[in-house]
Amino acid sequence: MWQKYVEKETNLRTILWFIHFWLYQLALLPSRFKARRLVGAGDRAAHDAVVRKAVGPWARSMIRTAGGTVSVEGLENMPDEPAVYVSNHRSYFDIPLVLGYLGDDTKPLVAKKEIGKIPLIRAWMEELHCVFLDRDNPREAIKNIKEAEYWVAEGYSMVVFPEGTRTKDGYLGEFKAGAFKIAQNNKVPVVPFCIKDTDKLMGRDNLWIHPADIAIKVLPPIDTEDYTRADWKNLPKLAEEKVREGLEAMGGEGFH
């Protein structure tokens, strides 16, 4: 009987969350139109301010409506200069967690192209200067990385999930080198950070939503200013180890 109650509550929470999700998107349409007008006027600073004012509260609302309670640590480790932020990837909820809680300025992400197929979400992610990565087409993927490099050169930080996808078994996957090319070609720091338990809000295998305590922790930046070619080659492994150690310190086994 208790199990049936939990299932019913989960179903209702999920339905209400998706209703809230789309109603909020519709409510944001005037802000989107305003952002578009500012692009046409060539006022990027005002455009970005409108986008941050819209997207940050939206992202935090998505977490709260799902029943998520967020713990944030290490924001003092975030540099003032542009950087590439790298983390483990657990759930679709990693995206609103990053957009809503990783500092005051909402940062663009490199996301898989499938995310760009969701109506309205793609529009707002484009306003944020997010990049959609085509992992199935190497030539397009190179163009995507170049686009991310462009936005970092323009003064924006970029968030990347170097594992490439949400892990199936919860174990921390290998950090791939492509994400670090963005930092290398712009000579900017790499900031590792850890995400914990977002897969308890929504798992990989279904879209059911459950309340959960989740956490994000920013680790000290990796200064790449004097890096040699060998240092850059070793950087993906170094960042992976930093994230693993951070997860262990948060109470996991290097993968929780």
C-alpha positions in Angstrom: 0.0 0.0 0.0 2.8 2.4 0.9 4.5 1.7 -2.4 1.3 2.5 -4.3 1.1 5.8 -2.4 4.7 6.7 -3.3 4.1 5.8 -7.0 0.9 8.0 -7.0 2.7 10.9 -5.4 5.6 10.5 -7.9 3.2 10.5 -10.9 1.4 13.6 -9.7 4.6 15.4 -8.9 5.9 14.6 -12.4 2.7 15.8 -14.1 2.7 19.0 -12.1 6.3 19.6 -12.8 5.9 19.3 -16.6 2.8 21.6 -16.5 4.9 24.2 -14.5 7.8 23.7 -17.0 5.7 24.7 -20.0 3.6 27.4 -18.4 6.8 29.1 -17.2 8.3 28.9 -20.7 5.2 30.6 -22.0 5.4 33.3 -19.3 9.0 34.0 -20.4 8.1 34.7 -24.0 8.0 38.5 -23.5 11.5 38.4 -22.1 12.6 36.4 -25.1 11.1 39.0 -27.5 12.9 41.7 -25.6 16.2 39.9 -25.8 15.7 39.5 -29.6 15.1 43.2 -30.0 18.3 44.0 -28.1 20.3 41.7 -30.3 18.9 43.6 -33.3 19.9 46.9 -31.6 23.4 45.6 -31.1 23.3 45.9 -27.3 24.8 42.6 -26.1 25.3 43.7 -22.5 21.6 44.6 -22.1 20.6 41.4 -23.9 22.7 39.3 -21.6 21.2 41.0 -18.5 17.7 40.2 -19.7 18.6 36.6 -20.4 20.2 36.2 -17.0 17.2 37.7 -15.2 14.9 35.3 -17.0 16.9 32.0 -17.0 18.4 32.0 -13.5 15.0 32.2 -11.7 13.5 29.8 -14.2 16.2 27.2 -13.5 15.9 27.5 -9.7 12.1 27.2 -10.0 12.5 23.9 -11.9 14.6 22.5 -9.1 12.3 23.6 -6.4 9.2 22.4 -8.1 10.8 19.0 -8.5 11.3 18.8 -4.8 15.1 19.5 -5.0 17.0 21.0 -2.0 20.3 22.4 -3.2 23.6 22.6 -1.3 26.2 25.0 -2.9 29.8 25.1 -1.9 33.0 26.6 -3.2 31.7 29.7 -5.1 34.7 31.6 -3.7 36.8 29.4 -6.0 35.3 30.9 -9.2 37.7 33.2 -11.0 36.7 36.6 -12.2 38.1 36.0 -15.6 36.5 33.7 -18.3 37.1 30.0 -17.7 36.0 26.6 -18.8 34.1 24.8 -16.1 34.1 21.0 -16.2 32.0 18.5 -14.2 30.6 15.0 -13.9 27.2 14.5 -15.6 24.4 12.7 -13.8 20.9 13.9 -15.0 19.0 16.3 -17.1 18.6 18.3 -13.9 22.4 19.1 -14.1 21.4 21.8 -16.6 19.0 23.8 -14.4 21.4 23.2 -11.5 24.2 24.8 -13.4 22.1 27.6 -14.8 20.6 28.5 -11.5 23.3 27.9 -8.9 26.8 28.1 -10.5 27.5 31.7 -9.6 25.5 34.9 -10.2 26.1 35.1 -14.0 24.3 32.4 -15.9 26.9 30.6 -17.9 26.5 29.0 -21.4 27.0 25.2 -21.7 28.1 22.8 -24.3 25.1 20.4 -24.6 24.4 17.5 -26.8 22.4 18.3 -29.9 19.4 16.3 -28.7 18.7 19.0 -26.1 18.3 21.5 -28.9 15.3 19.6 -30.2 13.1 20.7 -27.2 11.0 23.7 -28.3 11.6 26.9 -26.4 14.5 25.4 -24.5 16.7 25.6 -27.6 15.7 29.3 -28.0 16.8 30.2 -24.5 20.0 28.2 -24.7 20.9 30.0 -27.9 20.2 33.3 -26.2 22.7 32.1 -23.5 25.3 31.4 -26.3 25.1 27.7 -25.5 26.6 25.3 -28.1 24.9 22.1 -29.3 27.5 19.4 -29.8 26.9 16.8 -32.6 28.9 13.8 -31.3 27.9 11.7 -34.3 29.5 13.9 -36.9 33.2 14.6 -36.2 33.3 17.5 -38.7 30.3 19.2 -37.1 31.7 18.5 -33.7 34.9 20.4 -34.6 32.8 23.4 -35.7 30.8 23.2 -32.4 34.0 23.3 -30.4 35.2 26.3 -32.4 31.9 28.1 -31.6 32.5 27.5 -27.9 36.0 28.8 -28.3 34.6 31.9 -29.9 32.3 32.7 -27.0 35.1 32.2 -24.5 37.3 34.6 -26.5 34.4 37.0 -26.3 34.6 37.0 -22.5 32.1 34.3 -21.5 32.8 31.3 -19.3 31.7 27.9 -20.7 30.4 24.8 -18.9 31.3 21.4 -20.3 30.5 17.9 -19.3 33.7 16.1 -20.5 32.2 12.6 -20.0 30.1 13.4 -23.1 26.9 12.0 -21.7 25.1 11.0 -18.5 26.7 7.9 -17.1 24.6 4.7 -17.2 25.9 3.1 -14.0 26.7 6.2 -11.9 30.5 5.7 -12.2 32.5 8.7 -13.2 33.4 8.3 -16.8 36.6 9.3 -18.7 37.0 13.0 -19.4 37.5 13.5 -23.1 40.0 15.9 -24.5 37.7 18.0 -26.7 36.4 20.1 -23.8 39.9 21.1 -22.8 40.7 22.4 -26.3 38.3 25.2 -25.6 40.5 26.3 -22.6 43.8 25.6 -24.4 43.0 27.7 -27.5 42.0 30.6 -25.3 44.6 30.1 -22.6 42.0 30.3 -19.8 41.8 28.4 -16.4 39.9 25.2 -16.1 37.5 25.0 -13.1 36.5 21.5 -12.0 33.2 21.2 -10.1 31.1 18.3 -8.7 27.5 17.5 -9.1 25.9 15.0 -6.6 22.6 13.2 -6.6 20.7 15.0 -9.4 20.0 11.5 -10.8 17.8 11.0 -7.7 15.6 13.8 -8.9 15.3 12.2 -12.4 17.1 9.1 -13.4 18.5 8.2 -16.8 16.0 5.5 -17.7 12.7 7.5 -17.3 11.3 10.9 -16.7 9.8 10.3 -13.2 10.6 13.0 -10.7 11.4 12.4 -7.1 12.3 14.9 -4.3 16.0 14.8 -3.4 18.8 16.6 -1.7 21.3 17.6 -4.4 24.6 19.4 -4.3 27.1 21.4 -6.4 30.6 22.1 -5.3 33.2 24.3 -7.1 36.8 23.2 -6.7 39.9 25.4 -6.9 40.7 26.4 -10.5 43.5 24.8 -12.5 45.9 27.6 -13.6 47.0 26.9 -17.2 49.0 30.0 -17.8 52.4 28.3 -18.0 51.2 25.0 -19.4 53.4 23.0 -21.7 52.1 20.8 -24.5 52.6 17.8 -22.1 50.6 19.6 -19.4 47.7 20.2 -21.7 47.8 16.5 -22.8 47.5 15.4 -19.1 44.9 18.0 -18.2 41.8 15.8 -18.9 43.1 13.2 -16.5 44.0 15.7 -13.9 40.6 17.4 -14.0 38.9 14.0 -13.8 41.0 13.1 -10.7 40.0 16.5 -9.1 36.3 15.8 -9.7 36.7 12.3 -8.4 38.4 13.5 -5.2 35.7 16.2 -4.8 32.9 13.6 -5.1 34.6 11.4 -2.5 34.9 14.4 -0.1 31.2 15.0 -0.6 30.4 11.5 0.7 30.5 9.4 -2.5 32.9 6.8 -3.8 34.3 8.9 -6.5 31.2 8.4 -8.6 28.2 9.3 -6.4 
